[in-house]
Amino acid sequence: MGDVNLPLEGFIALDWALLFLASIFVFTRIWERTWRRVGPRSIAGIISDIFVICSYISAVTFIGINTWKNSLRIKHRGQPNLYYGVPMDLSAHLLKVSWESLFFIYISLWFSKGAFIAFYFELFNKDPELGRRCKVAGVFVSVITFLTFLLHMLLLQFWCQPVSLNWDITGHLCSAVHNMESVTISTFANVGTDLLIIMLPIMVLKNLTFRKSALWGWLFILFIGSISIVAAIVRYGALRAVWGQPKASVTHTIDVSSMVEITTSLLAVCSPSLRVFFRGRNKPHQPMERDVRDISTHPDLLSTVKSALDPRSSDVDSQKHLSPVPENQLASSDDLPMGSGTSTLTSFTRSV
């Protein structure tokens, strides 16, 4: 198993196609949660939205760097004495920028994980029946996620010492993402965190009652999220397959699998906002049940309704039932639902 066999132009197109797909989901989420949603927003919901935006910005930065690298390789394609696809005098700078781009990969991935966790806390706050256990589990997963993010930052920064070895072209090139020990630690931490995040909503789902369509929606979200796990495993397998081959390069495999992982993470965390396109418009308020409850607390109003429904009732009986109801009570919005009680009774009086 070698590197991904695709023209450099194809890598650029693939990166921007994946980014375009992620952009649709991200902008839809921002629109749905910022401009369309009414009512106060929870702190957890705001944090989730901020994390999504930060993840998206990091993804755009990573794609921009990849595009610059591949454009530079296209410019010098076919020339002799190339190192990582560029002339020797440019290779150190390219490798340094590539090393810096790795930070944006993990920032994007872990911010999307954080957005997922914050979204779960938003659900916890909406339903008090979820209980303390779910919140404790959420805090535990949050701590693990932060620690694994810190682990990846430290691996990138300190695995090669001095740090300049990450772009050394004199034969001592070192990289945390090409060393199997570092990659093994990174992959297990990444996949383990994803599994914890996937298990967290299962604790929530078993305490909630969903319509069948909503349940399928949740399963779809979890399925999309699990693709990032597959991408991480593929990246690990590619590195393992070429391990021991000194000149083997899997740079494009790392870039493609990383972008797939970033994209699917953003798709998964933004998918709940797409429900606005699959559900009907909010049905207008149906005051029927509320009318019955309100009327049942007022014997005079109950008698009025009975007389209206009973064709055998005389006009005298109807007026008798209507007479005890004060005029100010008919106009009270506290006793009757808005737009139902007052208009119904006044129109009934004219008909009698």
N, C-alpha and C positions, 0 to 999 in steps of 0.2 A: 504494500500500500504506500503510494507516494503522495506527492502534492496534488491538489486539485488541478486537473488539466483543462484550462480555460484561457482564452486570449485575455490579455490585459484589459482590452476594451470591454470584454465580457464581465470582468470583475467590477469595473466601474459601473456598468449598467446594472449588475446584480445588486450592488450596494445601494444605489439610489432607488432601485425598485423596492427593495425591502424598506428603505427609509420612507418612501412615499406611502407604502402600505401602513407603516406604523404611524405616519403623520395623520392619516385619515382617522384612525382610532383615537389618537391623542387629542386632535382638534374637536372631534365629536364629544369626547368626555368633557373637555373644557367648556364647550358650548352648553352641554346638557346640565352640567353641575354649577355653572356660573351664571348663565343668562336665562336658562329655561326654568331651573328649579326655584320654587318659591319657599319662603319661610327661613328661619335661622339655620345656619350651618354649624355643625359641631366642630370642635377643635381637631378631632381625629380626621374628619373629612377634609378640612383645610390642609392639614399636614399631608394627607394622602395626595391631594392635588399638587402641592408644592413638590413632593417627591417625584411625581410623574413628570412634571415640567423639567426638573433637574436631570432626571434620567434621559429625557428626550434631548435636552441640550448636549449632554455628554455623548449621546449617540450621534448627533449631527457633527460634533467635533471629531469623533472617531472616523466617521465617513469622510469628512473633509481631509483628514490626514491620509487616509487610504487612497483617496482620489489623487492627492498630490504625489504620493509615492508611485502609484501606477502610471501617472502622467509622465513623471520623470523617467521611469523605465521605458515607456513608449518612445520618448524623445531620443533615448540612447540605445534603443533596441538594434541589435546587429553589430554594434561596435565591439572591438576586441578588448580584452583585459577588463571585463566587467566583474564587479563584486556586488552580490545581491542586486544585480540588474542595472547597476550604474557604474560610471568610472570610479577608480580608486579614490580620486580626490573628493568625490561626493559621498562615498559610501559611509564614512564615519558619521557625517551629518545625517544621512538617511537612517542609519541604525539608531542614532540618538533620538531622533524624532519618533521612530518606531517604538522605542522603549517608553517614551513619554505617552504614546497613544494607548499603551496597555493600561495605564491608570484610568483613562476614560472608559475603557471596556468595563472594568470592575466597578467604577463609580456608577455607570449606567445600570449595570445588572443589580447592584445592591440597593440603589435608590428605587428601582422597580419592586424589589422584594420588600423594602420598607413601605412603599405605597400600598402593597397588598396587605401587610400587617395593619397599617393604619386604617385601611378600609374595613378590616375585620372588627377593629375596635369601634368603628362607627356603627356596625351592626350590633355589637354588644350594648352600646349605649342606648340604642333604640328599643331594645327588648330586655326589660329587667328580669325576665324569666330565665335568661341564659345563665344567670348565676355567677358566683364568684370564681368557680373553677375555670370557666372559659377565659376570664380576664387574667387569672394567674397564669394560665397556659400561654396567653398572648404576651404577657410580660416576659415569660421564659423564652419564647421564640424570638422576641425582640432582642433580648440580651445576646442570645446565640448568634443572631444575624449580625449584630454590631461587632461581635468578637471575630467572626469569620471575615467580615469586611476589613477589620484592622489587621488580621492575619495576612490577607492578600496584599495590602499596602506595604506591610513590613517585608514580605517576601520579595516584592519588586524592588524595594529600596535597599535592602541589606543582604540579599542572597549573594550578590557579587560584590566583593570588596577588593579594591575601591570600586565605587559605583561606575567609574569610567570604563570598566571592563565590559559593560553592556554595549559599548560601541567601539571596542578595541578591534582594529583590523590588522594587527601585527602578529596574529596567530594565537592570541590569548582571549578570544571572544567568549564571553560568558553571558548567559541569559537564564533568568528564572523560569521562563515559559518554554525553554528547550531542555531543561534538566529534568530527568525523570523523577528524581526524589522530590523536587519542588513541585512538579506538575501533579504528582500523586497526592501530596498534601493538599494542594489547591483543589484538585478535582473532588476528593472526598469531602472537603469542607463545603464546597459549592453544592454538590449533589445532596449532601446531608441537610444543608440549610433549606434547599428546595423541598425536600421530603417533609421536613417539619412544617413548612409553610402550607404544603398541600394537606397535611394531616389536621392542621388547625381548623379549617372550615368544616371538616367532617364532624368535629365536636359541636360546631354550631348547627349544622344541618340536622343532626339527630334530635336537636331540641326545638326545631321549628317545623311548621307544617307548610308545605309548598304545594302549589298547583303543579300538575304534571309538567306543563310547559316550563315553569320556573325551575323545576328540578333538572330537566334536561339542559336548561341554560347553564346551571351551575356545573353540571358534568362537562359541558363543552368548555367552560372556562378552565376547569381543572385539567382537561385534556390538552388544551393549548399550552397551559403552564408546564405540563410534563414534557413538552417538546424541548424545552430548554435543557432539561436533564439529559435527553437523548443527544443534543448537540454537544454538551460537555463531555459525555462519554465518547462520542465520535472523535472529538479533539484529542482526548486522552489516548484512544486507540491508534490514531494516526501517529502520534509521537512515539508510542510504544512500538509500532511496526517498523519505524526507521531508526530505532535506538541502536547505537553502535555503528551506524554508517556516518562517518565523519563529515561528508560533504552533502548529506541528504538534507533537503530543504522542504519544510512543510509550512512555510510562511503563509501561503494562500489558504491552506487548510485551517490554520489558526484564525485568520481573518474572517473567512466565510462562516465557520462554525460560531465564532464570537458574534458576528452580526445576526445570524439566525437566532442565537440565544437571546440577544438583546431585543430583537424584533418580537419574538414570541412572548417574551416577558411583558413587553408593553401592550401587545394585543390582549394578553390575558387580564392584565390589571385594568385595561380600559373597556373590556367587553361588557361589563354590567351596564355601562352607560348606553349601549346600543339597544337596550330593551325598549327605548322610546320609539324605535322604528318598527318594532314587532308587536307592540300592544296598541290597542285602539285608543282613541282619545278618551280622556277622563269623562265618564258618564256624568250627566248633570245630576245634581242632588235630588234624590227621591224622598220626599218628606212623608211618604205614606206611613211607615212604621213609627216615625216620630210623632205624627199626628195622633195615631191611636194611643200612644203612651201618654201624650199630653191630655187628650180628651178623657182618658180613663181616670185622670185625677180630678176632673171637674164634672160632677154629676149633672149640672145644668147643661153643659156642652154635650155630654153623652146623650141626654134626652133629646137635644136638638137634632143630633145625627140620627137617632132612632126614628124620630118623626119624619125626617127627610127621606129615609129609606123605606118607611112603611106607608104604602099608598092608601091604606085604610084610615090613617090618622086624619083627624079633622083639622080644619084651619084653626079652630079655636084651641085645640090641644097644642098645635104648633106655636101659636102665639103665647100660650101659657108657658111653654118651655123656654121661649125666647125672652120673655119679660124679665126673669131674674138676672139676666146677664147684663151687668153695667156696661155703659158705652165705652168707658175707659179700659175695661177688661178686653173688649174686642180689639182694641188698638194696641194692646200690650204685646211687645215682641218677646217678653220674657216667658209668657205662658204658651205662646204659639210659635211654630216655625215661621220664619220670614217668608212672606209671599204665599202662605197657604191658609192659615186660620182666619185672618181678618177678611180677606177677599171672599172666602167661601161663605162665611156667615152673613156678610152684608148682601151678597148676591142672593142668598137663600131668602132673606127677608123680603127683597123685592118680588121674588117669585111667589111668596105666600100672599 
